[in-house]
């Protein structure tokens, strides 16, 4: 989170969930509320507030480039019920309209092998230091090793090449929201 706050380039690849920086309050609350073991209400609210505070960076830092590639599975995984998910989906094209944000969708059946390995974030600081954050269900790892970061950047490039363009992605997201 600290590196993300300092980075001037942030590229997310999301497999099963909408990235935290793009989550609506209701979507975030639904995810955080489903923790195992269950969290008390105060902790849920604290984590939701923290997630929403991170999201403010998209507009507070207009010179930072944010690129998101979201697998179609994340768009079709109904989190929090139909209304919450529809609101979440309809917010994505609005955020994607910001000059410093791009949102692309990787449709089912594209780039399967690489795309199914899991979500990750690529970060670049103002000093041109590169790192990668790989998320897993029980552990997450921050990589600074140039070889590992380079590999993940290549994977991200392959995934982006298979994803819909920005405008096609926005239309696709709206279509998925209408189908709910």
HELIX and SHEET records of a PDB file:
HELIX    1   1 UNK A    2  UNK A    6  1                                   5    
HELIX    2   2 UNK A   20  UNK A   22  5                                   3    
HELIX    3   3 UNK A   25  UNK A   33  1                                   9    
HELIX    4   4 UNK A   41  UNK A   55  1                                  15    
HELIX    5   5 UNK A   57  UNK A   60  1                                   4    
HELIX    6   6 UNK A   72  UNK A   76  1                                   5    
HELIX    7   7 UNK A   82  UNK A   96  1                                  15    
HELIX    8   8 UNK A  112  UNK A  115  1                                   4    
HELIX    9   9 UNK A  146  UNK A  162  1                                  17    
HELIX   10  10 UNK A  166  UNK A  179  1                                  14    
SHEET    1   A 6 UNK A 101  UNK A 106  0                                        
SHEET    2   A 6 UNK A  65  UNK A  71  1                                        
SHEET    3   A 6 UNK A   9  UNK A  14  1                                        
SHEET    4   A 6 UNK A 120  UNK A 124 -1                                        
SHEET    5   A 6 UNK A 130  UNK A 134 -1                                        
SHEET    6   A 6 UNK A 141  UNK A 143 -1                                        
END                                                                             
